[in-house]
Amino acid sequence: MKDKELKPIANTVGAGLVSAHKGITLIALVITIIVMLILVGVSVSIAINGGLFSTAKKAVTKTEESKDSELRFIAMSNAATHNEKWEYEVEGEKIPIPAGFAPTEIEGENSLDEGLVIIDAEGNEFVWIPCTKDAYDKATFESNSDWSSFQTDYTGKTWNDGEEELEGKKIKDKKSDSIDANGGFYVARYESGIPEDATEFYASNDGDAYKLGPEKNTNKYKPVSKKGMPAWNFINQINAKTVSENMYSGMSYLIDSHAWNYICKNILKEKTKKNITDSHDWGNYVNTPKEKYDKLDVLYAVHRGDFKLYASKYCKGAIPAEVITKRAEPDTSTSTLIELSTGASEDFKAYNIYDMAGNVWELTTETSNNFVTIRGGCFNYRGESGPVVFADGSTPADINCAHVGFRVVLYL
């Protein structure tokens, strides 16, 4: 796989960006066009039928995208100036920002109601999750009685989560203390993507399917939290924990079950009003409405039921119509299954967090003997049988497959 095939699509920044103050609204542009048409004797109906206003709308959309890209670039530059943890005031509240990060200040990403987004100098993005120590400690799967039907081999096992010690204190207690001191934690905006310096990261299998070679040293790799990256799959829980902690030493971890449960109940259900027990209309599942895939311009991989790569490695462009059509077939053994890159669709976002529902299962730190809990369903599940709250306790901790990935969290 060539280096350039692994580059993110949607967070490219650089020269030629349009300044925010130079943006033009669609209303202003349309009024200007109408006046000009009248002056030259062209009727509005002719302009509409000729697609002129449609073209204008597309131009405004591109301008808005350029403005957002510039603001993201400015935030990345700002992040590089913060060598220590600092505070940022938004909507009358002071939010702790970790060293090396800054808010994006993009409309829709700078609100405690919609999800405050921060970014580091390399473009990795996280979302602030306001939370209390008590609520975090009590956020267990069993405490939510209406979730009882959304689990596989979960009950009847003794689950441990963060019982191991780090610097003389249990990791779960360190996380609770951090939440108590800071009023919350951060979750990666995207599923973990593969490292960008991954020239030799993948071992080829039949020249088509790609997975991490077992001989690779995970201590040298760091995941990314960026839009448009291939999700980091084919990784077991131990390695997922290792690379998550590599990302920001002493602050980053593989997501735990308490964080997942809290986000599902207190953020997704209560704040965004998402359906957390049937996620098929806002996540990438086998029964997600096919029209949501018509105009994707992202990296993606298409698998059949045996998870062999169906498309040509990772591709850029709209998913072929014949692939979308096959998703209407109810039998997943013959349907084409689509694994998308990180943040591939705005339809799969809630509280500025992408793909907690569907796409790939996500490993957690929760273990029972040789089993690990994975959450959220994936592209080969239906949204009602594997919704965002789903907890699968039948997964071996050494699992290594296409449909399982992971996500990073930050505790300051």
C-alpha positions in Angstrom: 0.0 0.0 0.0 1.4 3.4 -1.0 1.9 6.1 1.5 -0.4 8.5 -0.3 -3.3 6.1 0.0 -3.1 6.4 3.8 -3.4 10.2 4.0 -6.5 11.8 5.5 -8.9 13.3 3.0 -10.9 15.8 5.0 -8.4 17.6 7.2 -6.0 18.8 4.6 -4.9 22.4 5.3 -2.6 24.9 3.7 -2.3 27.6 1.1 -5.3 29.0 -0.7 -7.7 29.0 2.2 -10.4 31.6 2.3 -10.4 33.9 5.3 -13.5 33.8 7.5 -14.2 37.5 6.9 -14.3 37.0 3.2 -17.0 34.4 3.2 -20.3 35.2 1.5 -23.7 33.9 2.6 -26.0 32.1 0.2 -28.8 34.7 0.6 -26.4 37.6 -0.3 -25.1 35.7 -3.3 -28.6 34.9 -4.6 -29.7 38.5 -4.2 -26.6 39.7 -6.1 -27.2 37.2 -8.9 -30.9 38.2 -9.2 -30.1 41.9 -9.5 -27.4 41.3 -12.1 -29.8 39.1 -14.1 -32.4 41.7 -14.1 -29.9 44.3 -15.3 -28.9 42.2 -18.2 -32.5 41.1 -19.1 -32.3 37.4 -18.0 -35.4 36.0 -16.3 -35.1 34.3 -12.9 -36.9 31.2 -14.2 -34.3 30.8 -17.0 -31.5 31.1 -14.4 -33.2 28.5 -12.2 -33.8 26.0 -15.0 -30.2 26.5 -16.2 -28.9 25.4 -12.8 -27.3 28.8 -12.0 -28.5 28.9 -8.4 -27.5 25.3 -7.8 -24.0 26.2 -8.9 -24.0 29.2 -6.6 -25.1 27.1 -3.6 -22.2 24.7 -4.3 -19.8 27.6 -4.4 -21.0 28.8 -1.0 -20.6 25.3 0.4 -17.0 25.2 -0.8 -16.4 28.6 0.7 -17.8 27.5 4.1 -15.6 24.4 4.0 -12.6 26.5 3.3 -13.4 28.8 6.2 -13.7 25.7 8.5 -10.4 24.4 7.2 -8.7 27.7 8.0 -10.1 27.8 11.5 -8.9 24.3 12.0 -5.4 25.2 10.8 -5.4 28.2 13.2 -6.4 26.0 16.1 -3.6 23.5 15.3 -1.1 26.4 15.3 -2.6 27.7 18.6 -2.4 24.2 20.1 1.4 24.2 19.5 1.8 27.3 21.8 0.3 25.7 24.9 2.9 23.8 26.8 0.8 23.4 29.9 -2.8 22.6 30.7 -5.0 25.7 30.4 -8.6 26.9 30.7 -10.9 28.0 27.9 -14.2 29.9 28.7 -17.2 28.9 26.7 -20.8 29.8 27.5 -19.8 31.1 30.9 -17.9 27.9 31.9 -14.2 27.3 32.1 -13.2 24.1 30.4 -9.8 22.5 31.1 -7.8 22.1 27.9 -4.8 19.7 28.0 -1.3 20.8 27.1 -0.8 20.8 23.3 -4.4 21.3 22.4 -6.8 24.2 21.5 -10.5 24.5 20.7 -11.3 24.6 17.0 -13.8 27.5 17.4 -15.7 26.3 14.3 -19.4 26.9 14.4 -21.1 23.8 15.7 -17.8 22.6 17.4 -17.6 25.3 20.0 -20.7 24.6 22.1 -21.3 22.6 25.2 -24.7 21.6 23.9 -23.3 20.3 20.6 -19.9 19.1 21.8 -16.8 21.1 22.3 -14.0 20.0 20.0 -10.3 20.4 20.7 -7.4 19.6 18.3 -3.7 19.1 18.7 -0.9 20.5 16.5 -1.0 17.3 14.4 -4.7 17.4 13.7 -6.0 14.9 16.2 -9.5 15.8 17.6 -11.3 15.1 20.8 -14.6 16.0 22.3 -15.2 17.3 25.9 -17.5 15.1 28.0 -18.8 17.0 31.1 -19.2 14.5 33.9 -19.1 14.1 37.7 -17.1 11.5 39.6 -20.2 9.9 41.1 -22.0 9.6 37.7 -18.9 8.1 36.1 -18.4 5.6 38.9 -22.1 4.5 38.7 -22.1 4.2 34.9 -22.2 0.4 34.6 -24.0 -1.8 32.1 -26.0 -3.5 34.9 -27.3 -0.1 36.3 -29.3 0.5 33.1 -32.1 -2.0 33.3 -33.5 -1.2 29.8 -30.2 -2.3 28.3 -30.5 -5.9 29.6 -31.5 -7.4 26.2 -28.5 -5.8 24.4 -25.7 -8.1 25.5 -24.1 -11.4 24.5 -22.5 -13.5 27.3 -22.1 -10.5 29.5 -24.1 -11.4 32.6 -22.8 -14.1 34.8 -19.2 -13.0 34.3 -17.0 -11.1 36.8 -15.8 -8.0 34.9 -12.8 -6.0 35.9 -12.2 -2.6 34.5 -9.1 -0.6 35.5 -8.1 -2.7 38.4 -4.4 -2.7 37.5 -2.2 -0.2 39.2 -0.2 2.6 37.7 2.2 4.6 40.0 0.7 3.0 43.1 -3.0 3.7 42.3 -5.6 1.7 40.4 -6.1 3.1 37.0 -9.9 3.4 37.5 -9.3 5.5 40.7 -6.9 7.8 38.8 -9.6 8.3 36.1 -12.2 9.1 38.8 -9.9 11.5 40.5 -9.2 13.3 37.2 -12.9 13.6 36.5 -13.5 14.9 40.1 -10.8 17.6 39.6 -11.6 18.6 36.1 -15.4 18.1 35.7 -15.1 15.6 32.9 -12.9 13.8 30.4 -12.3 13.8 26.6 -13.2 11.1 24.1 -11.6 10.7 20.6 -13.9 12.3 18.0 -13.1 9.4 15.7 -12.4 5.7 15.9 -8.7 5.2 16.0 -7.1 5.4 12.6 -3.9 3.8 11.5 -0.6 5.6 12.0 0.3 8.0 9.2 3.9 6.9 9.2 2.8 3.4 8.4 4.8 2.5 5.3 5.5 -1.0 6.6 2.6 -1.1 9.0 0.5 -3.6 7.2 1.4 -7.2 6.2 -0.2 -8.2 2.9 -2.6 -11.1 2.7 -3.3 -12.3 -0.8 -2.3 -8.8 -2.0 -5.8 -7.5 -1.1 -6.7 -7.9 2.6 -4.4 -5.9 4.9 -3.8 -6.4 8.6 -1.1 -5.6 11.1 1.6 -8.2 11.1 2.0 -10.0 14.4 5.7 -9.3 14.5 5.2 -5.5 14.5 6.4 -3.6 17.6 3.3 -1.8 18.9 5.4 0.3 21.2 6.5 2.4 18.2 3.1 3.2 16.9 0.5 5.8 17.8 -3.2 5.9 16.6 -4.7 9.0 15.1 -8.1 10.6 15.8 -8.7 12.2 12.4 -11.4 12.3 9.7 -11.0 10.1 6.6 -8.5 7.5 7.9 -8.7 3.7 7.6 -9.9 2.4 11.0 -7.2 0.6 12.9 -8.6 -3.0 13.0 -6.8 -6.3 13.3 -5.6 -5.4 16.7 -6.1 -7.2 20.0 -7.0 -5.6 23.3 -3.5 -5.7 24.8 -2.0 -3.9 21.8 -4.9 -1.5 21.6 -4.2 -0.5 25.3 -0.5 -0.1 24.5 -0.9 2.1 21.5 -3.7 4.1 23.2 -1.3 4.9 26.0 1.4 5.7 23.5 -0.6 8.6 22.1 -0.2 11.0 25.0 1.9 9.5 27.8 0.1 9.6 31.2 -3.1 11.0 29.8 -4.5 8.7 27.0 -6.1 5.3 27.5 -8.2 2.8 25.7 -11.8 3.6 26.3 -13.3 2.0 29.4 -16.8 0.7 30.0 -17.7 3.5 32.4 -16.9 6.1 29.8 -18.9 4.3 27.1 -22.0 3.8 29.4 -21.9 7.4 30.5 -21.7 8.8 27.0 -24.5 6.5 25.8 -26.9 7.5 28.6 -26.0 11.0 29.5 -24.8 12.4 26.1 -26.4 10.4 23.3 -29.7 9.7 24.9 -30.3 12.7 27.1 -28.5 15.5 25.2 -28.8 14.5 21.5 -32.0 12.4 21.8 -30.5 9.7 19.7 -32.1 6.2 19.7 -29.4 4.2 21.5 -31.3 0.9 21.4 -31.8 0.9 17.6 -29.0 2.8 15.9 -29.5 1.8 12.3 -30.4 5.2 11.0 -27.3 7.0 12.5 -24.6 4.4 12.3 -22.9 2.2 9.6 -24.8 -1.1 9.8 -25.9 -3.8 7.3 -29.4 -2.3 7.4 -28.5 1.4 7.3 -30.6 3.2 4.6 -28.6 2.9 1.4 -29.2 6.5 0.4 -26.8 7.5 3.2 -23.9 6.1 1.1 -24.7 7.6 -2.3 -22.3 10.6 -2.2 -19.5 9.6 0.1 -16.0 10.9 -0.9 -13.9 9.0 1.6 -11.6 6.0 2.0 -13.6 2.8 2.5 -13.3 -0.9 2.4 -16.0 -3.3 1.3 -16.2 -6.8 2.7 -18.3 -9.9 2.1 -19.6 -12.0 4.9 -16.1 -13.7 5.4 -14.5 -10.2 5.7 -12.3 -10.6 2.7 -11.7 -7.3 1.0 -14.2 -6.9 -1.9 -13.2 -3.5 -3.2 -9.7 -2.7 -4.4 -7.9 -2.2 -1.1 -8.9 1.3 0.3 -10.5 3.5 -2.4 -11.5 7.1 -2.7 -14.8 8.0 -4.4 -18.5 7.3 -4.3 -19.2 3.7 -3.4 -20.3 1.8 -6.6 -24.1 1.6 -7.2 -24.0 -2.2 -7.4 -22.5 -2.3 -3.9 -25.2 -0.1 -2.5 -27.9 -2.2 -4.1 -26.7 -5.4 -2.5 -27.1 -3.8 0.9 -30.9 -4.1 0.4 -30.6 -7.9 0.6 -31.6 -9.2 4.0 -29.1 -12.1 4.1 -25.8 -10.7 5.4 -24.0 -13.8 4.1 -24.6 -12.6 0.5 -24.9 -8.9 1.1 -22.0 -6.6 0.6 -20.7 -5.2 3.9 -19.1 -1.8 3.9 -16.5 -0.7 6.4 -16.0 3.0 6.2 -13.1 5.2 7.1 -13.3 7.4 10.2 -15.9 10.2 10.1 -17.1 9.2 6.6 -20.7 10.6 7.0 -22.2 13.5 9.0 -25.2 11.2 9.4 -23.1 9.0 11.7 -22.3 11.8 14.1 -23.8 12.7 17.5 -22.5 15.4 19.9 -19.6 15.8 17.4 -18.5 12.2 18.0 -18.4 9.9 14.9 -19.2 6.2 14.6 -19.8 5.2 18.2 -22.7 3.3 16.6 -21.7 0.8 14.0 -18.8 0.7 11.6 -16.4 -1.3 13.7 -16.9 -2.8 17.2 -14.8 -1.0 19.7 -12.6 -2.7 22.3 -12.8 -1.6 25.9 -10.6 -2.1 29.0 -13.3 -4.3 30.6 -12.1 -7.9 30.9 -13.2 -11.2 32.4 -10.5 -13.8 32.5 -9.7 -14.2 28.8 -12.7 -12.2 27.5 -13.0 -8.5 26.6 -16.2 -6.4 26.2 -16.6 -4.8 22.8 -19.2 -2.2 22.2 -21.4 -0.5 19.7 -22.0 -3.0 16.9 -20.4 -2.9 13.5 -20.9 -2.9 9.7 -21.9 -6.6 9.7 -24.6 -6.2 12.3 -28.1 -4.7 12.2 -28.7 -1.5 14.1 -31.4 -2.9 16.2 -29.6 -6.1 17.2 -26.2 -4.4 17.7 -27.0 -0.8 18.8 -24.6 1.7 20.4 -25.3 0.3 23.9 -24.7 -3.3 23.0 -22.1 -5.1 25.0 -20.6 -8.3 23.7 -18.8 -10.3 26.4 -18.0 -13.4 24.3 -15.0 -11.9 22.5 -11.5 -13.3 23.3 -9.1 -10.6 24.4 -6.7 -11.7 21.7 -9.2 -11.2 18.9 -7.6 -10.0 15.7 -10.1 -9.3 12.9 -11.5 -6.8 10.4 -14.6 -5.8 12.2 -13.1 -4.8 15.6 -11.2 -1.5 16.3 -10.9 0.9 19.3 -11.1 4.5 20.5 -9.0 6.6 22.8 -10.0 8.7 25.8 -8.1 11.4 27.7 -8.0 12.0 31.5 -6.2 15.2 32.5 
